[in-house]
Structure formats: structure tokens, C-alpha cells
Amino acid sequence: MNYLGLIIKNPFRNKTRTSLAIVGIAIGIATIVALGLVTSGLQASTQSTLKAGAAEITVTHTGSNEFGSTSGSINESRATDIQNISGVKETAGILRATANIEGSSGNGLSISGIDDSKLNLMGVDSVNGTIYSNGSTNEIILGKTAAEDLNKSVGDNITLFNKNFKITGIYETGSFIQDAGAFMPLNTLQNLTSNDGKISTIAVKVTENANVTEVSQHIEDTYPNELSTVTAADQAGRINDALGAINTATWAISLLAIVIGGVGVINTMIMSVYERTREIGVLKAVGWRGRRILGMILGESIVLTIMAAIVGTIIGVVGVEVLLSYSATFGTMIKPVFSLDLFLRAFGIAFLVGIIGGIYPAYRASRLAPTEALRYE
């Protein structure tokens, strides 16, 4: 058996202890990988969401969230009024509602009512099929994600609000929120939800040279205590803050994994050194130097943690895929992003754990005196 062969083989002499050590470290690595995949997926999804809509400002009723309420709370005339404010190029009144789908056990379909000529403000630039017309009362377009989840295609029918609608087109904006929903004519949704003359939000497109922040503030100043605004930049800032908190948590877990994994490796390698004291004495007696013994024990520690990294990475990837595949809500919102940086981080942490956990047992083994080691029972 050559030197490298000894390093690879020795950690697996006591299979039970080694397995427990690998599992302990793998759990930490799996958590790091899983959180990294989800965080990267969220970042990609939110960036697509912010880029999807052509509107730079979203106007809501004061007191509602930035996506607006799911019922009419703003007079539809306000969309026209805001169009007259300096710096505003175009506006679109939007009514939001959630409808249960006949024959489906899901959480319902998010529907937005908007005039067909204003769909570009929601990021709907192209449709597979055709766009509904404002005069229609039974036409609807579905987002790509919603169509896949409901197994629907162009020309199919869907029952909403106890009424049959024909799917005239399938759209894709890149926004996980928009693509999991549907659009229909504004007046149709108003009639179905008894919100005549009411809308939930107003999408605002500013002129080319206008300052978005100033226009946003002007709208709030014009309609104090009635309307609130949020810009795309504000949304990006809030999302980045939330993702930053998740990244901080990921690094905290990484640190915890290093500490816990390091303790586990120290315990495993110290026990291995105790059990092989006579063997180490023989090796030193036949001419092995201390640094060669140190390298062997340290190498065994690293082999153990790299194995744990492989197992943990597999568990993390499979766990995220399974979780998202069985979650109708998060499965449509988050698509895990596989990056080399994430896997390098996981294996780097495992390597660091191997060094930290193995350095003391390796040093102790290298300092054993041959005569005392050979007498060890």
C-alpha cells in the first residue's frame, strides 16, 4: 500500500464512527448548499421581476402593500388624473383578484384586469396566440407558469368565477409573479368582482428625461393620505436587503458548520490516533519522520471532510429539488441557480474543517516517541 493509498483507506477502518462524522458534517454542508441555491434563485427571479415591467412607479391606496389590495380601493379616474402630472408619460389602471379554478385544488389563480393596450406596462410584450380584446367578456391570457401548472394551452377553456373563459394566448414576462397569473379585460373583472369604476393599483411610466423619484413624490403630494407610491428602485432595495439577510444567515450557518464539523473531526481523528498508536510507532521505527506522520493524519482528516462535502452537496441539491417540486407556491416562484461559486464555497468550507479538525490529532501523532508507542497496549 503506497502513501496516498494509506491516506484514502485509513479513515474507513472504523466505518460506524466515520459514517457518523461524515453525516454530521454533511448536514451543515447540505444546509449551506440548499440556502445558496434558494438565495441565488430568489435573486435571479426578483431581478427578472423588476426588469419585466415597463412601468417605473406603482401607485397604491395608502395603507395597502406595494402590490395593492386584491379588491378595488382606488377610483379608476385617478389613472387619468395622474397622466396629467408633469413627467408622467403613460398610466394603466389595474384591478387584482384571486379566483378559484374549477377542478383544481390549488390556492387559486391571481388575475389582473387591465386594458389590452396597456399590457406593455406589465411587461407583456409578446403573446403565444392572441391578446384578448377589451370588448370581450370571456377571453383571458395565461402566464407561462400558470399554463404549465394547470396543463392548459391556447384554445382551451378555464372556469373562473363560475364562468367559462377561453384562453386566447400564453405570455411570458420573466417575472415569477406575473407568469404565475393571468390577465383579462379590466371592465370584465370589474363586473365579475362588483368593483365598477374601481382599481387596485396604477402603473406609471415616466417620460424619458423625468426623475422617477421626483415624479413619485409629486404624485403623493398631489393626493396626500389617498395614494402611496413605490418605485422599481425602492423595490430593488427592499429585496436586496432581504436577500442580504439570507446571505448573512448562510454565512452564519457556514461558521457554525465549521465549528461543529471541526469538533466532530477532532474527536474522530483523536480516537483513530489512539487506536493506531502501536502502528504509528512501527512506522516511526522503520524510518517515517514526524512530518510524514503529520501529513498522513491531516490527509485522512481532509479525505473524511471532502467525502462529507460530496454527500452534503448531493443532499442539499436533491432536497431543494424535491421541496420545490412538491410545493405549488414556491416551485413556481423559485428556480434554483447552480453556480460554481456555491459549490466551491461548500468544498472550501469542508477543506477548512478538515484542516482545523485534523491539525491537533496530526500534531499529536507526529510527536509520539517510537519506543513509547510500541509499548502502548
C-alpha positions as CSV (number, residue, x, y, z in Angstrom):
1,M,0.0,0.0,0.0
2,N,1.5,3.3,-1.0
3,Y,1.4,6.6,1.0
4,L,-1.6,8.0,-0.9
5,G,-3.5,4.7,-0.6
6,L,-3.0,4.7,3.1
7,I,-4.4,8.2,3.4
8,I,-7.5,7.3,1.4
9,K,-8.1,3.9,3.1
10,N,-7.4,4.6,6.8
11,P,-10.4,6.9,7.5
12,F,-12.7,4.0,6.7
13,R,-11.3,1.4,9.0
14,N,-14.0,2.2,11.6
15,K,-17.0,2.5,9.3
16,T,-19.5,3.4,12.0
17,R,-17.5,6.3,13.5
18,T,-16.5,7.6,10.1
19,S,-20.1,7.4,8.8
20,L,-21.4,9.4,11.9
21,A,-18.7,12.0,11.3
22,I,-19.5,12.3,7.6
23,V,-23.2,12.7,8.3
24,G,-22.6,15.4,11.0
25,I,-20.5,17.5,8.6
26,A,-22.7,16.7,5.6
27,I,-25.8,18.2,7.3
28,G,-24.0,21.5,7.6
29,I,-22.8,21.4,4.0
30,A,-26.3,20.4,2.8
31,T,-27.8,23.4,4.6
32,I,-25.2,25.8,3.1
33,V,-25.8,24.4,-0.5
34,A,-29.6,24.4,-0.1
35,L,-29.7,28.0,1.2
36,G,-27.3,29.1,-1.5
37,L,-29.5,27.6,-4.3
38,V,-32.6,29.1,-2.9
39,T,-31.0,32.6,-2.4
40,S,-29.5,32.6,-5.9
41,G,-32.9,31.5,-7.3
42,L,-34.6,34.3,-5.5
43,Q,-32.0,36.9,-6.7
44,A,-32.5,35.7,-10.3
45,S,-36.3,35.8,-10.0
46,T,-36.5,39.2,-8.4
47,Q,-34.1,40.7,-10.9
48,S,-36.3,39.3,-13.7
49,T,-39.4,40.6,-11.9
50,L,-38.0,44.1,-11.6
51,K,-36.9,44.2,-15.3
52,A,-40.2,42.6,-16.6
53,G,-42.5,45.6,-16.2
54,A,-42.1,48.8,-18.2
55,A,-43.7,50.9,-15.5
56,E,-41.2,52.6,-13.1
57,I,-43.8,53.5,-10.5
58,T,-46.6,51.6,-8.8
59,V,-49.3,53.6,-7.2
60,T,-51.4,52.0,-4.4
61,H,-54.1,53.2,-2.0
62,T,-52.5,54.5,1.2
63,G,-52.3,51.7,3.7
64,S,-52.2,48.8,1.3
65,N,-49.0,46.9,0.3
66,E,-46.9,47.7,-2.7
67,F,-48.7,45.2,-4.8
68,G,-52.0,46.8,-4.0
69,S,-55.1,45.1,-2.5
70,T,-57.0,42.3,-4.1
71,S,-60.1,44.5,-4.4
72,G,-60.8,47.9,-5.8
73,S,-59.7,50.7,-3.5
74,I,-58.8,53.5,-6.0
75,N,-61.2,55.3,-8.2
76,E,-60.4,54.4,-11.8
77,S,-60.5,58.1,-12.8
78,R,-57.2,58.6,-10.8
79,A,-55.3,56.8,-13.6
80,T,-56.4,59.5,-16.0
81,D,-55.7,62.3,-13.4
82,I,-52.2,61.1,-12.8
83,Q,-51.5,61.1,-16.5
84,N,-51.7,64.9,-16.4
85,I,-48.9,65.2,-13.8
86,S,-45.6,66.6,-15.2
87,G,-43.2,63.8,-16.1
88,V,-45.8,61.1,-16.5
89,K,-45.9,59.5,-20.0
90,E,-48.5,56.8,-19.6
91,T,-50.6,55.2,-16.9
92,A,-52.7,52.0,-16.5
93,G,-55.4,51.2,-14.0
94,I,-55.1,47.6,-12.7
95,L,-57.6,45.6,-10.7
96,R,-56.3,42.5,-8.9
97,A,-58.4,39.5,-7.8
98,T,-57.9,35.8,-6.9
99,A,-60.2,33.2,-8.3
100,N,-60.6,29.5,-7.5
101,I,-60.3,27.3,-10.5
102,E,-62.9,24.7,-11.0
103,G,-61.4,21.2,-10.8
104,S,-58.2,22.5,-9.2
105,S,-57.1,22.0,-5.6
106,G,-54.6,24.9,-5.7
107,N,-54.6,28.2,-3.9
108,G,-56.4,30.0,-6.7
109,L,-55.3,32.0,-9.7
110,S,-54.1,35.6,-9.4
111,I,-55.9,37.6,-12.0
112,S,-55.2,41.2,-13.1
113,G,-57.7,43.2,-15.1
114,I,-56.1,45.7,-17.5
115,D,-57.0,47.2,-20.9
116,D,-55.3,45.3,-23.7
117,S,-53.5,48.4,-24.9
118,K,-51.7,48.8,-21.6
119,L,-50.3,45.3,-21.2
120,N,-46.9,46.5,-22.2
121,L,-46.7,48.4,-18.9
122,M,-46.9,45.0,-17.2
123,G,-44.0,43.5,-19.3
124,V,-46.3,41.6,-21.6
125,D,-44.7,42.4,-25.0
126,S,-45.4,39.2,-26.8
127,V,-48.0,36.5,-26.6
128,N,-48.2,33.0,-28.0
129,G,-51.6,33.3,-29.6
130,T,-53.6,36.5,-29.4
131,I,-54.4,39.1,-26.8
132,Y,-58.0,39.5,-25.6
133,S,-60.0,42.5,-26.8
134,N,-61.5,45.0,-24.3
135,G,-65.0,44.3,-25.5
136,S,-64.7,40.6,-24.8
137,T,-66.3,39.1,-21.7
138,N,-65.0,35.5,-21.9
139,E,-61.4,35.8,-23.0
140,I,-58.2,35.6,-20.9
141,I,-54.5,35.2,-21.3
142,L,-52.4,32.9,-19.0
143,G,-48.9,33.2,-17.8
144,K,-46.5,30.5,-18.9
145,T,-46.0,29.1,-15.4
146,A,-49.8,29.1,-14.7
147,A,-50.4,27.4,-18.0
148,E,-47.9,24.7,-17.2
149,D,-49.2,24.2,-13.7
150,L,-52.8,23.9,-15.0
151,N,-51.9,21.9,-18.1
152,K,-53.6,24.5,-20.3
153,S,-52.8,25.7,-23.8
154,V,-54.1,28.3,-26.3
155,G,-57.7,27.5,-27.2
156,D,-58.5,25.7,-24.0
157,N,-61.2,26.8,-21.6
158,I,-60.9,27.6,-17.9
159,T,-63.7,28.1,-15.4
160,L,-63.3,31.2,-13.2
161,F,-66.0,33.0,-11.1
162,N,-68.4,30.2,-12.2
163,K,-67.9,31.3,-15.8
164,N,-66.1,29.7,-18.8
165,F,-63.2,31.7,-20.3
166,K,-61.3,30.9,-23.5
167,I,-57.5,31.1,-23.3
168,T,-56.5,33.2,-26.3
169,G,-52.8,33.4,-25.5
170,I,-49.9,32.4,-23.3
171,Y,-47.4,35.1,-22.2
172,E,-44.0,35.1,-20.5
173,T,-42.6,38.2,-18.8
174,G,-39.7,36.7,-16.8
175,S,-41.5,37.7,-13.6
176,F,-42.4,34.8,-11.4
177,I,-45.4,36.7,-10.0
178,Q,-46.7,37.8,-13.4
179,D,-46.1,34.4,-15.1
180,A,-48.0,32.5,-12.4
181,G,-51.1,34.6,-13.0
182,A,-53.5,35.8,-15.8
183,F,-54.8,38.9,-17.4
184,M,-58.3,39.8,-18.6
185,P,-60.1,43.0,-19.7
186,L,-60.4,45.5,-16.8
187,N,-64.1,46.0,-17.3
188,T,-64.8,42.3,-17.3
189,L,-63.0,41.7,-14.0
190,Q,-64.7,44.8,-12.5
191,N,-68.1,43.3,-13.4
192,L,-67.2,39.9,-12.0
193,T,-66.0,41.2,-8.7
194,S,-68.5,44.1,-8.3
195,N,-65.8,46.7,-8.5
196,D,-67.4,49.0,-11.1
197,G,-65.2,52.1,-11.5
198,K,-62.6,50.8,-9.1
199,I,-59.0,49.6,-9.4
200,S,-56.3,48.2,-7.1
201,T,-53.1,49.8,-8.4
202,I,-51.9,52.2,-11.1
203,A,-48.8,51.5,-13.2
204,V,-47.0,54.7,-14.2
205,K,-44.5,55.1,-17.0
206,V,-42.4,58.3,-16.8
207,T,-41.1,60.3,-19.7
208,E,-37.5,59.7,-20.9
209,N,-35.8,62.6,-19.1
210,A,-38.0,62.7,-16.0
211,N,-36.7,61.9,-12.5
212,V,-38.6,58.9,-11.2
213,T,-38.2,59.9,-7.5
214,E,-39.4,63.4,-8.1
215,V,-42.4,62.2,-10.2
216,S,-43.2,59.6,-7.5
217,Q,-43.1,62.3,-4.7
218,H,-45.2,64.7,-6.9
219,I,-48.0,62.0,-7.1
220,E,-48.0,61.6,-3.3
221,D,-48.0,65.3,-2.8
222,T,-50.9,65.8,-5.2
223,Y,-53.0,63.1,-3.4
224,P,-51.9,63.1,0.2
225,N,-53.4,60.5,2.6
226,E,-55.0,58.9,-0.5
227,L,-52.3,57.5,-2.7
228,S,-48.8,56.0,-2.0
229,T,-46.1,55.2,-4.5
230,V,-43.2,52.7,-4.7
231,T,-40.6,52.9,-7.4
232,A,-38.8,50.0,-9.0
233,A,-35.6,51.2,-7.3
234,D,-37.4,51.0,-3.9
235,Q,-38.5,47.5,-4.6
236,A,-35.0,46.5,-5.6
237,G,-33.6,48.0,-2.4
238,R,-36.0,46.1,-0.2
239,I,-35.5,42.9,-2.0
240,N,-31.7,43.3,-1.8
241,D,-32.0,44.0,2.0
242,A,-34.0,40.8,2.5
243,L,-31.6,38.7,0.3
244,G,-28.7,40.3,2.2
245,A,-30.2,39.0,5.5
246,I,-30.5,35.5,4.0
247,N,-26.8,35.7,2.8
248,T,-25.8,36.7,6.3
249,A,-27.7,33.7,7.7
250,T,-25.9,31.4,5.2
251,W,-22.5,32.6,6.3
252,A,-23.5,32.2,10.0
253,I,-24.5,28.6,9.3
254,S,-21.2,28.2,7.4
255,L,-19.3,29.3,10.5
256,L,-21.4,27.0,12.7
257,A,-20.8,24.1,10.4
258,I,-17.0,24.8,10.6
259,V,-17.1,24.8,14.5
260,I,-19.4,21.7,14.8
261,G,-17.7,19.8,12.0
262,G,-14.3,20.7,13.4
263,V,-15.2,19.3,16.8
264,G,-16.5,16.1,15.2
265,V,-13.4,15.6,13.1
266,I,-11.1,16.3,16.1
267,N,-12.9,13.6,18.1
268,T,-12.9,11.1,15.2
269,M,-9.2,11.6,14.4
270,I,-8.0,11.6,18.0
271,M,-9.8,8.2,18.5
272,S,-8.1,7.0,15.3
273,V,-4.7,8.0,16.5
274,Y,-5.3,6.3,19.9
275,E,-6.3,3.1,18.2
276,R,-3.3,3.2,15.9
277,T,-0.7,4.2,18.4
278,R,1.4,1.0,18.0
279,E,1.0,1.2,14.2
280,I,2.4,4.8,14.3
281,G,5.2,3.6,16.5
282,V,6.1,0.9,13.9
283,L,6.1,3.5,11.1
284,K,8.4,5.8,13.1
285,A,10.6,2.8,14.0
286,V,11.1,1.9,10.3
287,G,12.1,5.5,9.5
288,W,9.0,7.6,8.9
289,R,9.6,11.2,10.0
290,G,7.2,13.2,12.1
291,R,6.1,15.4,9.3
292,R,5.3,12.3,7.2
293,I,3.0,11.0,10.0
294,L,1.5,14.5,10.4
295,G,0.8,14.7,6.6
296,M,-0.9,11.3,6.7
297,I,-3.2,12.0,9.6
298,L,-4.0,15.5,8.2
299,G,-4.7,14.0,4.8
300,E,-7.1,11.4,6.3
301,S,-9.0,14.2,8.0
302,I,-9.3,16.1,4.7
303,V,-10.4,12.9,2.9
304,L,-13.2,12.5,5.5
305,T,-14.5,16.0,5.2
306,I,-14.3,16.0,1.4
307,M,-16.5,12.9,1.4
308,A,-18.8,14.7,3.7
309,A,-18.9,17.7,1.3
310,I,-19.9,15.3,-1.6
311,V,-22.6,13.7,0.5
312,G,-23.8,17.1,1.8
313,T,-23.9,18.7,-1.7
314,I,-26.0,15.8,-3.1
315,I,-28.4,16.0,-0.1
316,G,-28.7,19.8,-0.5
317,V,-29.4,19.7,-4.3
318,V,-31.8,16.8,-4.1
319,G,-33.6,18.3,-1.0
320,V,-34.2,21.6,-2.8
321,E,-35.4,20.0,-6.0
322,V,-37.8,17.7,-4.1
323,L,-39.1,20.6,-1.9
324,L,-39.7,22.9,-4.9
325,S,-41.3,20.1,-7.0
326,Y,-43.8,19.3,-4.2
327,S,-44.5,23.0,-3.4
328,A,-47.0,24.5,-5.8
329,T,-46.3,28.0,-4.4
330,F,-42.6,28.2,-4.1
331,G,-42.0,25.8,-7.1
332,T,-43.3,28.5,-9.4
333,M,-41.6,31.4,-7.7
334,I,-38.1,30.0,-7.2
335,K,-35.8,28.2,-9.8
336,P,-32.6,27.1,-8.1
337,V,-29.5,28.6,-9.7
338,F,-26.5,26.3,-9.8
339,S,-23.2,28.3,-9.7
340,L,-19.6,27.2,-9.4
341,D,-19.1,29.7,-6.7
342,L,-21.6,28.0,-4.4
343,F,-20.1,24.5,-4.8
344,L,-16.5,25.9,-4.4
345,R,-17.7,27.6,-1.1
346,A,-19.1,24.3,0.2
347,F,-16.0,22.3,-0.6
348,G,-13.8,25.1,0.7
349,I,-15.6,25.0,4.0
350,A,-15.2,21.2,4.1
351,F,-11.5,21.5,3.4
352,L,-11.1,24.1,6.1
353,V,-13.0,21.9,8.6
354,G,-10.6,19.1,7.6
355,I,-7.5,21.2,8.3
356,I,-8.9,22.6,11.6
357,G,-10.2,19.3,12.8
358,G,-7.1,17.3,11.8
359,I,-4.2,19.5,12.8
360,Y,-4.2,18.7,16.5
361,P,-4.5,14.9,16.2
362,A,-1.9,15.0,13.4
363,Y,0.5,17.0,15.5
364,R,-0.1,14.7,18.5
365,A,0.6,11.6,16.3
366,S,3.8,13.2,14.8
367,R,5.2,13.8,18.4
368,L,4.7,10.2,19.5
369,A,8.0,8.6,20.6
370,P,8.6,5.2,18.8
371,T,9.5,3.3,22.0
372,E,6.5,4.5,23.9
373,A,4.2,3.9,21.0
374,L,5.4,0.3,20.6
375,R,4.8,-0.4,24.3
376,Y,1.3,1.0,24.1
377,E,-1.5,-1.6,24.8
